[in-house]
Amino acid sequence: MQLLIDGGLVLLGYLLGSIPFGLLIVRLKTGKDIRTVESGRTGGTNAMRAAGIGAGLATALCDVLKGAVAVWIARWVSPASDWVHLCAPIAAILGHNYSLFLPDYDAQGRFVRLRGGAGGAPALGGAMGLWTPAVLIILPVGALVFFTLGYASVTTMSVALSAILVFGVRVLSGAPGATWFDVGYGVIAELLLMWALLPNIRKLFNGTERVVGISLHGRIRTRKEKEDAAEAFEEVD
């Protein structure tokens, strides 16, 4: 019986993760289908591109809560099952990245894949659910990466990497309630994020990954492009 309950909690995590808040928020605000905008993902970054910073922040907050709520419910219903506390937020990330509600079909009407996001926000939520103060470390680190390097993909991957480091330090220091299951959550989450971001990782290596304009890197690049354009104009003139 307990196994059925635990399995249901993992399934609930997937269903929570599958709720496409980015799609819903952007459609309510602008009428657009976020899947047709830029990367086509349903996360906060693409919601910001599609409908502005308010929509992006609202989407990110809702997506964070998906991961956190999956853990909170699992701990409430099954407090002694560490493996469920790990699997529920992992399932939420999978639901976010491969949403049951976002099937994709080809021109012949055949199923191709499940659409979704990259998983950074629910990964943060899962870490917060496992240890609430984690958000006070992981979020500033992610913000620092975002506003300096300017790569949304690197920011997303930094979430799970930060979780691994935070939970690892807690376990090694003997913090109350810290377990290796928490570290395992960070490792699995990082692998899932990297898998979802493989196209972006390839672009990072070949130098074509998009840089966010409001970041330090983005501003430096924009200034350099303007200077190069001015020099080219002077040479032509």
N, C-alpha and C positions, 0 to 999 in steps of 0.2 A: 504493500500500500504506500509506504513511504517513497519507494522508487517511482511510483506513478505520480505522486505529488511533486517530487523533485523534477521529474521530466516535464510536468506541466508548468513548473516555474521557469524552466529553460525555454519552453515554447512561448510562454508569456513574454519573456525577454525579447524573443525574436519578433513577436507581434508588436510590441511597444516600439522596437527599433524600426519596424517597417512603416510606421506612420510618417508620411512624407510632408513634414511641416513646411519645408521650403517650397514645395509645389503649392500647398494650400495658401500660404501667406502671400506669395508672389501673385498667385491667381486672384486672390481677394483684393490685393492692392492695385494691380495693373491689368489684370485679365490675361497676362502672358502665361505661356507654358514654359516653366523654367528649364525644361528639358531641351528647348530649342535655343537657349541662350548660352553663348560661350562654350564652357566645358560640358554643359548638359547635366551636370550633377545637381543634387537637390540640397546641398549643404549651405551654410551661412555665407561663404565667400561668393558663391554663384548667385545666391539670393540678393546679395549686396549689389552685384553687377546688374541684376535684372530689375531691381526695384528700390535701390538706395540703401543707405547705411542702417536705417531703422528696420527695414525688412531683414537685412542681414543679421543684425543683433537679435531680433526676435526669433529668427530661425535657429541661430546658434544656441540661444538659451533653451529653447524647446528641445533641441537635439541633445544638449547636455543632460537635461532632465530625463530623457529616455533611458540613458545608461544608468543614472543614479537611481531612478525609481525601480528599475529592474533589480538592482542589488537590495534596495530597502525592502521590497516585497519579499524577495528570497530570504533575507535574514529574519524577517518577521514571521513568515510561515514555516521556515525550516532553519532555525538558528544553529543547529549542530552540523549542518552539511556544508563543509568548506568548499567542496567541489562544485556545489550548486552556486555558491556565492561567486565563484570564478566563472562558471559557465553562463550564468544569467546575463552579465554585462557583455560577455563575448558574443552571446546570441543577439543582444541588442545592436552591437556593431555590425554583425552579419545582416540583420534586418535592415539597418540603415543603408548599408552598401548594396544589398540585394533585396529590395523591398518586394514583399508579396503583392503589394498593391500597384506596382509599376512594371508590369510585363511589357516586353518590347517584341514586336512582330516584324517580319520582313514584308516585302511587297505582296507575297503570296499568302499572307496571313498566318505563316508558321512562326511558332514561338522561337525567339532568338536568345533572350537573356532577361534578367531582372535588373532594372535600373536603380539608381540611388546615389549616395554621396561617397565620400572617401573615408569617413569614420572618425575623424578627429574629435568632433564634439561629443558623440556618445562615449568615446574612449575616455575623455576627460570626465564625463559623468560617471562612468564606471569606477574610475579611480576615486572620485569624490564619495561615491557610495561605499566603497571599501574602507576609506579613511577620510572623513570630511575635510580635515585641514590640508589634505593633499592639493586641493584646488588653490590654496594660497601660495603654493610653490609652483605648481605646473602652469597655472594661468599667466603669472608674470614672466616665466621663462618663455612661454609661447608668444606672448606679446613682444618681448625683447627680440626674439627671432624674426617675428613678422615685421616689426617696424625698423629693423636694421637690414637684414638680408633681403626682405621683401618677397620671399617665395612662399606662397600659401602651402605648397606641397611640403616643404621643409618644416614649416610651422606645424603642420598636421603630424608629421612623423616625430617631431620633438615632444609631442604630448605623451605618447607611449614610452619614449625613451626616458623622459623625466619621471614617469611613473615607475619604471624599472629601478631607477636610481633612488627615488624616494623610498619605495618599499624595501629595496635591498638594504639601505642604511637602517631602516627601522628594524628589520629582522636581525641584522648583525649587531645592533646596539641593544637588543633584547627588549625593545619597546613592548608594552602590554598589548596583547591582541594581534601583534604582527605575525604573519605566517608566510611561508614560502609560496603558498597559493597566491598571495597578493603579487609577489614577484612574477609568478607564472602568468598571472593575468596580464601584466605589462608586456612580457615577452610575446605572448600570443597576439595581443592587441597590436604590437609593433609589426609583427609579420603580416597581419591582416591589412594594416594601413599601407605597408610597402607593396603588397600585392595589388591593392586597389590603385596605387599611385605609380605603377610600373611605367605607364606612358610618360608621366611627369619626370620620373627618375631618368629615363632615357634622354628627355629634353635637357635636364640638368647637366648631363654628361656631354651633350653636344652643344651646349650654350644657347639653346633656344627657348628655355623655360620662361614663362611670363613673369615679369617683375612688377610688383604692386607700386603704383606711382607715388603713393604717400609715404613709402618707406625711405630710409636714408639711401639705400642702394638705388632705388628708383629715381630719387631726386638727382643723385650724382650722375646716373646714366642719362637722364633727360638733359641736364646741363651740358654734359659732354657731347651729346648729339647736336644740341644747338650750336655749340662752339665749332664742331666739325662742319656743320652746315654753313656757318658764317665764313669759315676758312675756305670752304669750297666755292662759295659765292664770290669771295674776294679774288680767288685765283681765276675764276671765269671772267670776272669784271676786268 
